[in-house]
Structure formats: C-alpha cells, structure tokens
Amino acid sequence: MSSRDVRELFHGYKGNPILTGYDFPTMVNSAFNPGAILFRRATLLVRVEERTGLSRLDVATIPDGLAPWKVEPSRGMIPQPDLASRSTAASRTAHRV
C-alpha cells in the first residue's frame, strides 16, 4: 500500500530536475512559467527577469527529462531597451491631441 496522500493531484518524480537560478549563466531575479515542447528532447522557452528588471527569453533543453537542464541564452531573445524606449516615446507622441 502506498503512503501517498490520495488528495494530491500530481506526484512528481523525486529526482525532478527543477530549473533554478543557478542554471542560468548570469544572475537572475526569477524565471517564469516556461512553455515546453517535446521534440527529440524537452525544450523550454523561459521568460527570465534579469537583475536589471528587464525580461528576456531563454531556451533550456534536457535530453531525457531526468538529466540537468542546459540553458542556452544564445537561442533566446534579449531585451533591447533602446528600442523599447523609442517605441514608448513614439506611442506617446502618436496619442497626443
């Protein structure tokens, strides 16, 4: 007989490879709700908040779902603060009456 609580909806693998801040090449504030796909290996698209407060998208892969994650920021998207500030300024100008 199992000692699991029958009220639990999910039972995770005890060696679950959780993606943590230590997996990223730079210090991060947090990582948010990744979107996952399975195509030859598990791949996550993770929104990461940098220490500056800007967000970026990183790609993380795991070959078998059990090994440690490999974060590949070069495959993601980095913030472009200059572009964002120009876009914000342009939208303010366009809405002036």
Disulfide bonds with the S-S distance in Angstrom:
none
